[in-house]
Amino acid sequence: MSGGLCDARFLVQGMHCAAGACTLERALLAVTGGVAARVSAAGQRASIVWSADFTRPSEWMAAPQAA
């Protein structure tokens, strides 16, 4: 992506409902530099777009554990 934006997709294990997906999306977006997040409970997958100028992957990767 351009403008210092990066994106990633990853698997999320143990998520069973849409409420969990919403909680995880909010947690990902709460990370400084998080621009967009999408989480699918059915597919147990998530994606995030973040600004490399403001955060590192290790910061948004910790968000699911904090949610």
Residue pairs with C-beta under 8 A, 6 or more apart in sequence:
1 7
1 49
4 51
4 52
4 53
5 35
5 49
5 50
5 51
5 52
6 49
6 50
6 51
6 52
7 47
7 48
7 49
7 50
8 47
8 48
8 50
8 57
9 45
9 46
9 47
10 45
10 46
10 47
11 44
11 45
11 46
12 24
12 39
12 44
12 45
12 46
12 64
13 44
15 21
15 24
15 39
15 41
15 44
16 41
17 41
18 41
20 41
21 39
21 40
21 41
22 39
23 67
24 37
24 39
24 46
24 63
24 64
24 67
25 37
25 38
25 39
25 46
26 67
27 63
27 64
27 66
27 67
28 34
28 37
28 39
28 46
28 48
28 60
28 63
28 64
29 36
29 37
30 63
31 50
31 55
31 59
31 60
31 63
32 54
32 55
32 59
33 50
33 51
33 52
33 53
33 54
33 55
33 59
33 60
34 48
34 49
34 50
34 55
34 60
35 49
35 50
35 51
36 48
36 49
37 46
37 47
37 48
37 49
38 46
38 47
39 45
39 46
39 47
40 46
46 64
48 60
50 57
50 60
